[in-house]
Amino acid sequence: MEILSPASNMNHIKVAIDNNANAVYGGVKEWNARNKAVNFTVEEYNFIIYELHKYNIKFFLTLNILMLDEEIEEVINFLKNNKVPDAFIVTDIGMIARLKKEFPNVPLHFSTQFGAHNIDDVNYIKSMGGERAILARELTFDEIDNIREKTDIEIECFIWGSQCLSFSGLCFFGTLINGGGGNRGKCIITCRDIYSINDDYGHFLYVPDMNCINLISKLNKIDCLKLEGRRRNPKEIAKVLEMINKKMKSKINAGYLYGTSIKKNKLYEKINSRIKPKMLAKKVPNIEDTDVCIEYLNGKPNKFSRDYKNSNVKYIYTEIKKPYKVNKKNLSLEFTFKGHYVAEILYVNHRGTGHTFYDDKNNYVELNFQDLINDIESKNEDINIYKLKYIKNSDDTYYIGNNLYKEVIDCLINDCRSTVHKSTDNNLLIKQVYLETSDENIIDFYLNDSFVKIIYNIVTINDMKNIEHIIKKYNDKIIYKLPLFNWKSIDLLPYLKLLSQKEVMFTRFSQLYTCKNIKFKKKYCDYTIYIWNKETLTYLKNNGITEFTASPELSYDRNKSIFGSDNMQVIVGGKLPMVYTRNCFSHLFGCLNCSKNKQNIKNITNVDKNMNFEIVCNDDYRCIFNKEPILNDYSAVSLNNSTKFRYVALNQDIDIIKNTVKKLKEHNYYKKLKKDEYWKDSYQCNLYEGKE
């Protein structure tokens, strides 16, 4: 069994060597899903491979983000001029295709970002030449064992470290509300903000860190056990590796890593998702906009407190806390002080990219936070500084280097400089709309309307099992969108064969492989099949796909450059799931039966960003939506002739849908819909500036 350790600096490498790790994984530049980690320089990359190999330790290079065309070329050129790793950790199909061609002897390990969670996914990975599948962290023991028994390729599982609220590779929490995207390693961890439900406050969407060290014996059939932690303290990783080594050599209980206080506060869950997906519901006191106090125990956050006299309590002060505006460039600044002087400033931009400024020790001036904010926002009206944080001192006078003050302002203005878009009025008249729904009443209403083409969303596996009823009713008059998840690896081939000679929309790459011997009338792919480069587009065309959904994470112009004259669906309006999660929220809302609560929309508010979200439950997964819908104005961009329009009408009232479709048929649909109550607060979704 291989133990795979994380690394983003040379101290991590030393820890791996000293603690007998079998392999190390890490990234170079921004080609990986930990852009905020330090990552290795080119010189360090070549050295660590040489150094690790001296100790018979392998190095796996993480290339586990969605890649743009120019980035694929950069990666290939880099690898041709430097050492090659012992394996590539990959997720993007276009990148995979090029690596297979250029470096056929280097093993491909399909990242957890690829989302492999059933035997169909693993069989597909094998068909693509993958030697290892890194399974989704949501799987239970039984589901892992089921996959292990049915494949002969290597299986890798995470056993320790941070987890995501969203199913890996399917998080749009950042990119759809103007933040950083997890698919690009720029996650702004919106799920770890403070939320409120009925005036209760807490980290209600925070998933506990994984601690499955005690369960190693139950994972003895797994080829590789993996630790998360490229942004963690090396001492922490060393302690984890020490515990693993003890557990591997003996039958003793390795126990919790941080003692009774952490165990008592449930910051680590004992068995976590390996048994049953579960959330952490840690409530906090009522929170004012001015400050949040955290009591520290042995240097680690323990609990929220307002005991101002306690010297262990640090006052994390929020000087300004404005609404997070989805159509603005939202920024946050966090100050660290030495005494009363700014030591460093952490800046996180609207794309989720972090940058740290350091004290210049030159000509200090008094720092007025509101003046700083005004200086920045007055120079660029698109900028919205929604949060500014620091640990408050008893004396509220602070100082900053004059040069540093100017450097921060210049950097923020330049980083957020708006691209000039030539406003165009193409007198758009939409000829047809693809209407996505799961409601038979809506399908019945529009079935014979030539303006509307129905995409029937087969939401879950249970819905797929009942597809015969829908086929008998609608036959080949609609498009059948396949379900995203198949946790139990259920054999879907009998149901898929029922769709022969029908129009089908694929939601996963593995579905192409599973359906390779079924003839369909027409093949579409959803935006969950990511097409961020021409290599991926070519691959899909070679597999018979003739119509594609453009990524809502990318700008229209970027999508247009990828698809060219190929048929491209774009999202004109509606609500897109921002998060797909297996975690259950029954502890928050008191619901007991998923099937009975499917149509019961649950409301939750993000306190940190002043935004409202909706949770919709299905019988085997949940979705989180933004309260406000998306509405894009395609009359304002230069359209190509192959652009088609899609309206996602999930969980919408039929009267809203009827009114929307009526106005989509008219000139100036955007201006007319914006006058409606439902659409007046809608927002544009990356139409001009994507999240690449």
C-alpha positions as CSV (number, residue, x, y, z in Angstrom):
1,M,0.0,0.0,0.0
2,E,1.4,3.4,-1.0
3,I,1.3,6.4,1.3
4,L,1.0,9.6,-0.8
5,S,2.1,12.9,1.0
6,P,1.3,16.5,-0.1
7,A,4.0,19.1,-0.8
8,S,4.2,22.7,-1.9
9,N,7.6,23.6,-0.4
10,M,11.0,22.1,0.5
11,N,10.0,21.5,4.1
12,H,7.1,19.3,2.9
13,I,9.7,17.3,0.9
14,K,11.9,16.8,4.0
15,V,8.8,15.7,6.0
16,A,8.0,13.1,3.4
17,I,11.6,11.7,3.3
18,D,11.9,11.7,7.1
19,N,8.6,9.9,7.6
20,N,8.9,7.2,5.0
21,A,6.2,8.4,2.5
22,N,6.2,6.3,-0.7
23,A,5.3,9.1,-3.0
24,V,4.8,12.9,-3.0
25,Y,2.5,15.0,-5.1
26,G,2.8,18.8,-5.9
27,G,2.3,21.4,-8.5
28,V,4.3,23.9,-10.6
29,K,3.1,27.4,-11.5
30,E,-0.7,27.7,-11.7
31,W,-1.4,24.4,-13.4
32,N,-3.0,22.8,-10.4
33,A,-5.9,22.9,-8.0
34,R,-3.9,24.6,-5.2
35,N,-3.1,28.0,-6.8
36,K,-2.9,29.6,-3.4
37,A,-0.2,27.1,-2.3
38,V,3.3,28.3,-2.8
39,N,4.0,25.7,-5.5
40,F,7.4,24.8,-6.8
41,T,9.7,26.8,-9.0
42,V,11.1,25.2,-12.1
43,E,14.5,24.8,-10.3
44,E,12.9,23.3,-7.2
45,Y,10.8,20.9,-9.4
46,N,13.9,19.4,-11.0
47,F,15.7,19.2,-7.8
48,I,13.0,17.5,-5.7
49,I,12.5,14.8,-8.3
50,Y,16.2,14.1,-8.2
51,E,16.2,14.2,-4.4
52,L,13.1,12.1,-3.9
53,H,14.4,9.4,-6.2
54,K,17.6,9.1,-4.1
55,Y,15.3,7.8,-1.4
56,N,13.2,5.7,-3.8
57,I,10.2,8.1,-3.4
58,K,8.1,8.9,-6.4
59,F,6.9,12.4,-7.4
60,F,3.5,12.9,-9.0
61,L,2.9,16.2,-10.8
62,T,-0.6,17.8,-10.3
63,L,-2.1,19.1,-13.5
64,N,-5.6,18.8,-12.1
65,I,-7.4,21.9,-13.3
66,L,-9.3,22.6,-16.5
67,M,-6.9,23.8,-19.1
68,L,-7.1,26.5,-21.8
69,D,-5.5,25.9,-25.2
70,E,-2.5,28.1,-24.5
71,E,-1.9,26.4,-21.1
72,I,-1.8,23.0,-22.7
73,E,1.0,24.2,-24.9
74,E,2.9,25.7,-22.0
75,V,2.7,22.5,-20.0
76,I,3.9,20.4,-22.9
77,N,6.8,22.7,-23.6
78,F,7.7,22.8,-19.9
79,L,7.8,19.0,-19.7
80,K,9.9,18.6,-22.9
81,N,12.5,20.8,-21.3
82,N,12.5,19.5,-17.8
83,K,12.4,16.2,-15.9
84,V,9.2,14.2,-16.3
85,P,7.5,13.0,-13.1
86,D,6.6,9.5,-12.1
87,A,3.0,10.2,-12.9
88,F,0.6,13.0,-13.9
89,I,-2.4,13.7,-11.8
90,V,-5.0,14.9,-14.4
91,T,-8.6,15.9,-14.9
92,D,-8.9,17.8,-18.2
93,I,-9.6,15.5,-21.2
94,G,-7.8,17.8,-23.6
95,M,-4.7,17.8,-21.4
96,I,-4.9,14.0,-21.1
97,A,-5.0,13.6,-24.8
98,R,-1.9,15.6,-25.3
99,L,0.0,13.9,-22.5
100,K,-0.8,10.5,-23.9
101,K,0.6,11.6,-27.2
102,E,3.7,13.4,-26.0
103,F,4.6,11.2,-22.9
104,P,3.0,7.8,-23.5
105,N,5.3,6.1,-20.9
106,V,4.3,8.4,-17.9
107,P,1.3,7.0,-16.0
108,L,-1.9,8.9,-15.8
109,H,-3.7,9.2,-12.5
110,F,-7.2,10.6,-12.8
111,S,-7.7,13.3,-10.1
112,T,-10.5,13.3,-7.6
113,Q,-11.5,16.5,-9.5
114,F,-12.5,14.2,-12.4
115,G,-15.2,12.9,-10.0
116,A,-14.9,9.1,-10.4
117,H,-17.5,7.6,-8.1
118,N,-18.7,4.4,-9.8
119,I,-17.5,1.5,-11.9
120,D,-18.5,3.2,-15.1
121,D,-16.2,6.1,-14.3
122,V,-13.3,3.7,-13.5
123,N,-13.9,1.6,-16.6
124,Y,-13.8,4.8,-18.7
125,I,-10.5,5.9,-17.0
126,K,-9.0,2.5,-17.9
127,S,-10.2,2.9,-21.5
128,M,-8.4,6.3,-21.6
129,G,-5.2,4.7,-20.6
130,G,-5.4,5.8,-16.9
131,E,-3.5,3.6,-14.6
132,R,-5.1,4.9,-11.4
133,A,-8.4,6.3,-10.3
134,I,-8.5,8.7,-7.4
135,L,-12.0,8.1,-6.1
136,A,-14.5,10.8,-4.9
137,R,-14.3,11.5,-1.2
138,E,-18.0,11.0,-0.8
139,L,-18.0,7.3,-1.2
140,T,-18.7,4.8,1.6
141,F,-16.7,1.6,2.4
142,D,-19.2,-0.6,0.5
143,E,-19.1,1.6,-2.6
144,I,-15.3,1.6,-2.6
145,D,-15.2,-2.1,-2.2
146,N,-17.7,-2.6,-5.0
147,I,-15.5,-0.6,-7.4
148,R,-12.3,-2.3,-6.1
149,E,-13.7,-5.8,-6.9
150,K,-14.7,-4.9,-10.4
151,T,-11.5,-3.3,-11.7
152,D,-7.9,-4.1,-12.1
153,I,-6.5,-0.6,-12.3
154,E,-5.1,1.1,-9.2
155,I,-7.4,2.8,-6.7
156,E,-6.4,5.7,-4.6
157,C,-8.4,7.2,-1.7
158,F,-8.1,10.3,0.5
159,I,-7.9,9.3,4.2
160,W,-7.1,12.6,5.9
161,G,-7.5,16.3,5.5
162,S,-9.9,18.9,4.2
163,Q,-13.1,18.0,2.3
164,C,-15.4,20.0,0.1
165,L,-19.0,20.7,0.5
166,S,-19.5,20.1,-3.2
167,F,-18.7,17.0,-5.1
168,S,-15.2,17.5,-6.4
169,G,-15.1,19.0,-9.9
170,L,-18.7,20.2,-9.8
171,C,-18.5,23.3,-7.6
172,F,-19.7,26.5,-9.2
173,F,-20.0,28.4,-5.9
174,G,-17.3,30.8,-6.9
175,T,-17.6,31.2,-10.6
176,L,-21.3,31.8,-10.8
177,I,-21.4,34.5,-8.1
178,N,-18.2,36.3,-9.2
179,G,-15.6,34.6,-7.1
180,G,-12.7,32.2,-7.7
181,G,-13.4,28.8,-9.2
182,G,-12.4,25.4,-7.7
183,N,-12.0,24.1,-11.3
184,R,-9.0,26.5,-11.6
185,G,-7.6,26.0,-8.1
186,K,-8.9,29.4,-7.0
187,C,-11.6,28.4,-4.6
188,I,-12.7,31.2,-2.2
189,I,-14.2,28.7,0.2
190,T,-17.7,30.3,0.3
191,C,-18.9,27.1,2.0
192,R,-16.8,28.0,5.1
193,D,-18.4,31.4,5.6
194,I,-20.9,31.9,8.4
195,Y,-24.5,31.3,7.5
196,S,-27.8,32.0,9.2
197,I,-31.1,30.0,9.4
198,N,-34.0,31.5,11.4
199,D,-31.6,33.8,13.3
200,D,-29.2,30.9,14.2
201,Y,-25.7,31.5,13.1
202,G,-23.0,28.9,12.2
203,H,-20.6,27.3,9.8
204,F,-23.6,25.3,8.5
205,L,-22.1,24.4,5.2
206,Y,-18.7,23.4,6.6
207,V,-17.8,19.8,6.1
208,P,-15.5,18.4,8.9
209,D,-12.0,17.4,8.0
210,M,-11.4,13.7,7.2
211,N,-9.7,11.6,9.8
212,C,-9.8,8.0,8.7
213,I,-6.4,6.9,10.1
214,N,-8.1,4.4,12.4
215,L,-9.8,2.8,9.4
216,I,-6.7,1.9,7.5
217,S,-7.3,-1.8,8.1
218,K,-10.7,-1.5,6.3
219,L,-8.9,0.1,3.3
220,N,-6.3,-2.6,2.9
221,K,-7.4,-3.4,-0.6
222,I,-6.7,0.2,-1.7
223,D,-3.5,0.7,-3.7
224,C,-2.8,4.2,-2.4
225,L,-3.8,6.2,0.7
226,K,-3.6,10.0,0.2
227,L,-3.3,13.0,2.5
228,E,-4.6,16.4,1.7
229,G,-2.4,19.3,2.9
230,R,-0.3,21.3,0.4
231,R,-1.2,24.5,2.3
232,R,-0.7,23.0,5.8
233,N,2.1,23.3,8.2
234,P,4.8,20.7,7.6
235,K,4.8,19.7,11.3
236,E,1.1,18.8,10.9
237,I,1.8,16.6,8.0
238,A,4.8,15.0,9.9
239,K,2.5,14.1,12.8
240,V,-0.1,12.6,10.4
241,L,2.6,10.4,8.7
242,E,3.8,9.3,12.1
243,M,0.4,8.2,13.1
244,I,-0.1,6.4,9.9
245,N,3.2,4.6,10.3
246,K,2.2,3.4,13.8
247,K,-1.2,2.3,12.6
248,M,0.4,0.4,9.6
249,K,2.8,-1.5,11.9
250,S,0.5,-2.3,14.8
251,K,-3.1,-2.9,15.9
252,I,-3.2,0.1,18.2
253,N,-5.8,2.8,17.9
254,A,-4.1,5.8,16.4
255,G,-6.6,8.1,18.0
256,Y,-7.3,11.7,17.3
257,L,-4.5,13.9,16.3
258,Y,-5.1,17.0,18.4
259,G,-6.3,15.8,21.8
260,T,-9.6,16.0,23.7
261,S,-10.4,19.7,23.1
262,I,-10.6,19.3,19.4
263,K,-12.4,16.0,19.7
264,K,-15.0,17.5,22.1
265,N,-15.7,20.4,19.7
266,K,-16.2,18.0,16.8
267,L,-13.8,19.9,14.5
268,Y,-12.7,16.4,13.4
269,E,-15.3,13.8,12.7
270,K,-14.3,10.3,13.8
271,I,-15.5,8.3,10.8
272,N,-16.7,10.9,8.4
273,S,-18.0,10.2,4.9
274,R,-16.5,6.7,4.8
275,I,-19.6,5.5,6.7
276,K,-22.4,8.1,6.1
277,P,-22.2,11.6,4.7
278,K,-22.7,14.0,7.5
279,M,-22.4,17.8,8.1
280,L,-21.0,19.8,11.0
281,A,-23.6,22.1,12.5
282,K,-21.5,24.4,14.7
283,K,-23.6,27.2,15.9
284,V,-22.2,30.6,17.0
285,P,-23.7,33.5,19.0
286,N,-25.6,36.3,17.2
287,I,-23.1,38.2,15.1
288,E,-23.0,41.9,14.7
289,D,-21.5,43.5,11.6
290,T,-18.7,45.0,13.7
291,D,-16.7,42.1,15.1
292,V,-16.3,38.4,15.7
293,C,-14.3,37.2,18.6
294,I,-12.5,33.8,18.6
295,E,-11.1,32.2,21.8
296,Y,-7.8,30.4,21.2
297,L,-6.8,27.2,23.0
298,N,-3.2,26.2,22.7
299,G,-2.9,28.5,19.7
300,K,-5.8,26.9,17.9
301,P,-9.3,28.4,17.3
302,N,-11.6,27.0,20.0
303,K,-14.9,28.8,20.0
304,F,-16.6,32.1,19.4
305,S,-16.5,34.3,22.5
306,R,-17.3,37.8,23.7
307,D,-15.3,37.6,26.8
308,Y,-13.3,40.8,26.2
309,K,-11.3,40.5,29.4
310,N,-9.9,37.1,28.5
311,S,-6.4,37.5,27.1
312,N,-6.9,34.4,24.9
313,V,-9.6,36.1,23.0
314,K,-8.5,37.7,19.7
315,Y,-10.8,40.4,18.2
316,I,-11.1,39.9,14.5
317,Y,-12.5,43.2,13.4
318,T,-14.5,43.9,10.3
319,E,-14.1,47.5,9.4
320,I,-16.5,47.4,6.5
321,K,-19.0,44.7,5.5
322,K,-21.0,45.6,2.4
323,P,-23.2,43.4,0.3
324,Y,-21.3,41.1,-2.1
325,K,-22.5,42.2,-5.5
326,V,-22.5,39.6,-8.3
327,N,-22.0,42.1,-11.1
328,K,-19.1,43.9,-9.4
329,K,-15.4,43.0,-8.9
330,N,-15.7,41.9,-5.3
331,L,-12.5,42.2,-3.2
332,S,-11.4,41.4,0.3
333,L,-8.4,42.7,2.3
334,E,-7.0,41.2,5.5
335,F,-4.4,43.1,7.5
336,T,-1.7,41.7,9.8
337,F,-0.1,44.1,12.2
338,K,3.1,44.2,14.2
339,G,2.1,46.5,17.0
340,H,0.4,49.3,15.2
341,Y,2.2,48.9,11.9
342,V,1.0,47.0,8.9
343,A,3.2,43.9,8.4
344,E,1.4,42.4,5.5
345,I,-1.9,42.6,3.6
346,L,-3.6,39.6,2.0
347,Y,-5.6,40.5,-1.0
348,V,-8.1,38.1,-2.6
349,N,-9.5,39.4,-5.9
350,H,-12.7,38.7,-7.7
351,R,-11.2,35.7,-9.5
352,G,-10.2,34.1,-6.2
353,T,-6.5,34.7,-6.8
354,G,-4.5,35.7,-3.7
355,H,-1.6,38.1,-3.4
356,T,0.3,39.2,-0.3
357,F,1.9,42.7,0.2
358,Y,4.7,43.2,2.7
359,D,5.8,46.1,4.8
360,D,8.2,48.4,2.9
361,K,9.6,50.0,6.1
362,N,9.5,53.4,4.5
363,N,7.9,56.7,5.5
364,Y,5.0,55.5,7.6
365,V,1.7,57.4,7.5
366,E,-1.5,56.9,9.5
367,L,-3.9,54.4,8.0
368,N,-7.5,55.3,7.7
369,F,-9.4,52.2,6.4
370,Q,-12.3,54.1,5.0
371,D,-10.0,56.5,3.1
372,L,-8.1,53.4,1.6
373,I,-11.4,51.9,0.5
374,N,-12.6,55.2,-1.0
375,D,-9.3,55.7,-2.8
376,I,-9.6,52.3,-4.5
377,E,-13.3,52.4,-5.3
378,S,-13.3,56.0,-6.6
379,K,-10.7,55.0,-9.2
380,N,-12.7,52.1,-10.5
381,E,-16.5,52.0,-10.1
382,D,-16.6,48.3,-10.8
383,I,-14.7,47.5,-7.6
384,N,-16.6,46.5,-4.5
385,I,-14.5,46.0,-1.3
386,Y,-17.0,44.0,0.7
387,K,-14.8,42.9,3.5
388,L,-11.8,44.3,5.3
389,K,-10.5,42.3,8.4
390,Y,-7.8,42.6,11.0
391,I,-7.2,41.7,14.6
392,K,-8.2,44.8,16.6
393,N,-5.9,46.4,19.2
394,S,-7.0,48.3,22.2
395,D,-5.7,51.5,20.5
396,D,-7.3,51.9,17.1
397,T,-4.5,54.0,15.6
398,Y,-2.6,52.2,12.8
399,Y,0.2,53.0,10.4
400,I,1.2,51.9,6.9
401,G,4.3,52.5,4.8
402,N,3.5,55.3,2.3
403,N,5.0,53.3,-0.6
404,L,3.1,50.2,0.5
405,Y,-0.2,52.2,0.5
406,K,0.4,53.3,-3.1
407,E,1.5,49.8,-4.2
408,V,-1.7,48.3,-2.9
409,I,-3.9,50.8,-4.6
410,D,-2.0,50.6,-7.9
411,C,-2.1,46.8,-7.9
412,L,-5.8,46.6,-7.1
413,I,-6.7,49.1,-9.8
414,N,-4.6,47.4,-12.4
415,D,-5.8,43.9,-11.4
416,C,-9.4,45.0,-11.8
417,R,-9.0,47.1,-14.8
418,S,-12.1,46.5,-16.9
419,T,-11.7,45.1,-20.4
420,V,-13.3,47.5,-22.8
421,H,-16.2,45.8,-24.6
422,K,-17.7,47.4,-27.7
423,S,-21.3,47.5,-26.9
424,T,-23.2,46.1,-29.8
425,D,-26.9,45.9,-30.6
426,N,-27.3,42.9,-33.0
427,N,-31.1,43.2,-33.0
428,L,-31.2,39.7,-31.6
429,L,-34.4,37.7,-32.2
430,I,-34.1,34.3,-30.6
431,K,-35.5,31.7,-33.0
432,Q,-35.6,28.7,-30.6
433,V,-35.0,28.1,-26.9
434,Y,-33.9,24.8,-25.3
435,L,-36.0,24.6,-22.1
436,E,-34.6,22.4,-19.4
437,T,-37.2,21.0,-16.9
438,S,-38.2,17.9,-14.9
439,D,-41.8,18.9,-14.8
440,E,-44.2,17.0,-17.0
441,N,-46.8,19.8,-16.8
442,I,-44.3,22.2,-18.4
443,I,-43.3,19.6,-21.0
444,D,-47.0,19.0,-21.9
445,F,-47.6,22.8,-22.3
446,Y,-44.7,23.3,-24.7
447,L,-44.4,20.0,-26.4
448,N,-45.9,21.3,-29.7
449,D,-44.5,24.8,-29.5
450,S,-41.9,25.1,-32.3
451,F,-40.1,27.8,-30.4
452,V,-39.3,25.5,-27.5
453,K,-37.1,22.4,-27.5
454,I,-37.5,20.4,-24.3
455,I,-34.5,19.0,-22.4
456,Y,-35.9,16.6,-19.8
457,N,-33.6,16.4,-16.8
458,I,-33.5,12.9,-15.5
459,V,-32.4,14.0,-12.1
460,T,-31.5,10.8,-10.2
461,I,-30.9,7.1,-10.7
462,N,-34.4,6.4,-9.4
463,D,-35.8,8.7,-12.1
464,M,-33.8,6.8,-14.6
465,K,-35.3,3.5,-13.5
466,N,-38.7,5.0,-14.3
467,I,-37.7,6.4,-17.7
468,E,-39.9,3.9,-19.6
469,H,-43.0,5.9,-18.6
470,I,-41.5,9.2,-19.9
471,I,-40.4,7.5,-23.2
472,K,-43.8,6.1,-23.8
473,K,-45.3,9.5,-23.3
474,Y,-42.9,11.7,-25.3
475,N,-40.9,9.2,-27.4
476,D,-38.4,11.2,-29.6
477,K,-39.9,14.6,-29.2
478,I,-37.6,15.6,-26.3
479,I,-34.0,15.5,-25.3
480,Y,-33.2,13.1,-22.4
481,K,-30.5,14.5,-20.1
482,L,-28.8,11.7,-18.2
483,P,-28.4,11.8,-14.4
484,L,-25.1,13.0,-13.0
485,F,-24.6,10.5,-10.1
486,N,-24.6,6.8,-9.7
487,W,-23.2,6.2,-6.2
488,K,-24.0,2.5,-6.0
489,S,-22.6,1.6,-9.5
490,I,-26.0,0.4,-10.6
491,D,-26.0,-1.2,-14.1
492,L,-27.8,1.4,-16.2
493,L,-27.3,-0.2,-19.6
494,P,-30.9,-1.7,-19.8
495,Y,-32.4,1.8,-19.2
496,L,-29.9,3.5,-21.5
497,K,-30.9,1.0,-24.3
498,L,-34.4,2.3,-24.0
499,L,-33.2,5.6,-25.2
500,S,-31.9,4.1,-28.5
501,Q,-32.8,6.4,-31.5
502,K,-33.6,9.2,-29.1
503,E,-31.8,12.5,-28.5
504,V,-29.6,12.3,-25.5
505,M,-27.6,14.8,-23.5
506,F,-24.6,13.4,-21.7
507,T,-23.5,14.8,-18.3
508,R,-20.4,12.7,-17.7
509,F,-17.5,11.6,-19.9
510,S,-17.9,8.0,-18.8
511,Q,-21.4,7.9,-20.2
512,L,-19.9,8.1,-23.7
513,Y,-18.0,4.9,-23.0
514,T,-20.9,3.1,-21.4
515,C,-23.2,4.0,-24.4
516,K,-20.6,3.3,-27.1
517,N,-22.7,0.5,-28.7
518,I,-26.0,2.3,-28.5
519,K,-27.2,4.4,-31.5
520,F,-28.8,7.6,-30.7
521,K,-30.7,10.1,-32.9
522,K,-28.5,12.9,-31.7
523,K,-25.9,13.4,-29.0
524,Y,-25.5,16.5,-26.9
525,C,-23.3,17.2,-23.9
526,D,-24.1,19.4,-20.9
527,Y,-21.8,22.0,-19.4
528,T,-20.7,19.4,-16.7
529,I,-18.7,17.9,-19.5
530,Y,-16.1,20.6,-19.5
531,I,-14.9,21.9,-22.9
532,W,-12.2,24.5,-22.1
533,N,-10.0,23.8,-25.1
534,K,-10.1,22.5,-28.7
535,E,-8.4,19.2,-27.8
536,T,-11.5,18.3,-25.7
537,L,-13.8,19.5,-28.4
538,T,-12.1,17.3,-31.0
539,Y,-12.3,14.3,-28.7
540,L,-16.1,14.8,-28.2
541,K,-16.7,15.3,-31.9
542,N,-14.8,12.0,-32.6
543,N,-17.3,10.4,-30.2
544,G,-20.3,11.6,-32.1
545,I,-21.3,14.7,-30.1
546,T,-22.8,17.3,-32.5
547,E,-24.1,19.9,-30.1
548,F,-22.3,21.3,-27.0
549,T,-23.1,23.4,-24.0
550,A,-20.7,26.3,-23.5
551,S,-19.2,26.5,-20.0
552,P,-21.0,29.2,-17.9
553,E,-17.6,29.7,-16.2
554,L,-16.1,31.2,-19.3
555,S,-16.8,34.4,-21.2
556,Y,-18.8,34.3,-24.4
557,D,-15.8,35.3,-26.5
558,R,-13.6,32.6,-25.0
559,N,-16.3,30.0,-25.7
560,K,-16.7,31.3,-29.2
561,S,-13.0,30.9,-29.8
562,I,-13.1,27.3,-28.7
563,F,-16.3,26.2,-30.6
564,G,-15.9,28.2,-33.8
565,S,-18.6,27.2,-36.2
566,D,-19.7,24.2,-34.1
567,N,-23.2,24.2,-32.5
568,M,-22.9,25.8,-29.1
569,Q,-25.7,26.2,-26.5
570,V,-25.3,29.2,-24.1
571,I,-27.3,29.8,-21.0
572,V,-29.7,32.7,-21.6
573,G,-31.3,32.6,-18.2
574,G,-32.5,30.5,-15.2
575,K,-30.9,29.0,-12.1
576,L,-27.9,26.8,-12.3
577,P,-26.8,24.6,-9.4
578,M,-23.8,26.2,-7.7
579,V,-23.1,23.2,-5.5
580,Y,-23.9,19.5,-6.0
581,T,-23.4,17.7,-2.6
582,R,-24.1,14.4,-1.1
583,N,-24.2,15.9,2.4
584,C,-27.5,16.0,4.1
585,F,-29.0,19.1,5.8
586,S,-31.7,17.4,7.9
587,H,-29.9,18.5,11.1
588,L,-30.5,22.1,10.0
589,F,-34.1,21.9,8.8
590,G,-35.5,19.0,10.7
591,C,-36.6,17.1,7.6
592,L,-36.6,13.3,7.9
593,N,-37.6,11.9,4.5
594,C,-35.7,13.0,1.4
595,S,-38.4,11.8,-1.1
596,K,-41.1,13.8,0.7
597,N,-39.0,16.9,0.9
598,K,-37.8,17.0,-2.8
599,Q,-39.9,20.0,-3.7
600,N,-39.4,21.8,-0.4
601,I,-37.0,24.6,-1.1
602,K,-34.9,25.5,2.0
603,N,-33.5,29.0,2.5
604,I,-30.1,29.8,4.0
605,T,-28.3,33.2,4.2
606,N,-24.5,33.8,3.8
607,V,-23.7,36.3,6.6
608,D,-20.2,37.1,5.3
609,K,-21.3,37.9,1.8
610,N,-24.9,39.1,2.6
611,M,-26.3,36.7,0.0
612,N,-29.3,34.4,0.0
613,F,-29.3,30.8,-1.2
614,E,-31.7,28.0,-1.7
615,I,-31.2,24.3,-1.0
616,V,-33.1,21.8,-3.1
617,C,-33.1,18.1,-2.1
618,N,-33.2,15.1,-4.4
619,D,-33.3,11.5,-3.1
620,D,-29.5,10.9,-3.4
621,Y,-27.9,14.4,-3.6
622,R,-28.6,18.1,-2.9
623,C,-28.2,21.3,-4.9
624,I,-27.6,24.8,-3.7
625,F,-28.8,27.7,-5.9
626,N,-28.4,31.4,-5.7
627,K,-31.6,33.1,-4.8
628,E,-31.4,35.5,-7.7
629,P,-31.5,34.0,-11.3
630,I,-29.1,34.5,-14.1
631,L,-30.1,36.5,-17.1
632,N,-27.6,37.2,-19.9
633,D,-28.0,39.9,-22.6
634,Y,-26.7,38.3,-25.8
635,S,-27.7,41.4,-27.8
636,A,-24.7,43.0,-26.3
637,V,-22.1,40.6,-27.7
638,S,-20.9,39.7,-31.2
639,L,-22.8,36.5,-31.9
640,N,-21.8,33.7,-34.3
641,N,-24.4,31.9,-36.3
642,S,-24.0,28.6,-34.5
643,T,-25.1,30.0,-31.1
644,K,-28.2,28.4,-29.6
645,F,-30.0,29.5,-26.4
646,R,-30.9,27.5,-23.3
647,Y,-33.2,28.4,-20.5
648,V,-32.8,26.4,-17.3
649,A,-36.3,26.4,-15.7
650,L,-35.6,24.1,-12.8
651,N,-37.6,24.7,-9.6
652,Q,-39.5,27.6,-11.2
653,D,-43.2,28.4,-11.1
654,I,-45.0,27.6,-14.4
655,D,-46.4,31.1,-14.6
656,I,-42.8,32.6,-14.4
657,I,-41.7,30.1,-17.1
658,K,-44.7,31.0,-19.4
659,N,-44.1,34.7,-19.0
660,T,-40.3,34.3,-19.6
661,V,-40.7,32.2,-22.7
662,K,-43.2,34.7,-24.1
663,K,-40.7,37.5,-23.8
664,L,-37.8,35.5,-25.1
665,K,-39.7,35.3,-28.4
666,E,-39.5,39.1,-28.7
667,H,-36.9,41.7,-29.6
668,N,-35.2,43.2,-26.6
669,Y,-36.0,40.3,-24.4
670,Y,-33.5,41.3,-21.8
671,K,-34.8,44.8,-21.2
672,K,-38.4,43.5,-21.1
673,L,-37.6,40.7,-18.6
674,K,-35.6,43.0,-16.4
675,K,-38.8,45.0,-15.8
676,D,-40.5,41.9,-14.3
677,E,-40.4,41.4,-10.5
678,Y,-38.8,38.0,-10.8
679,W,-36.0,39.0,-13.1
680,K,-35.3,42.6,-11.9
681,D,-32.4,41.6,-9.6
682,S,-31.0,38.9,-11.9
683,Y,-27.3,39.1,-12.9
684,Q,-25.1,38.5,-15.9
685,C,-23.1,35.3,-15.6
686,N,-19.5,35.7,-16.9
687,L,-20.8,37.0,-20.2
688,Y,-17.9,39.4,-20.7
689,E,-15.2,38.3,-18.3
690,G,-14.9,34.6,-17.6
691,K,-13.2,32.8,-14.8
692,E,-10.3,31.5,-16.8
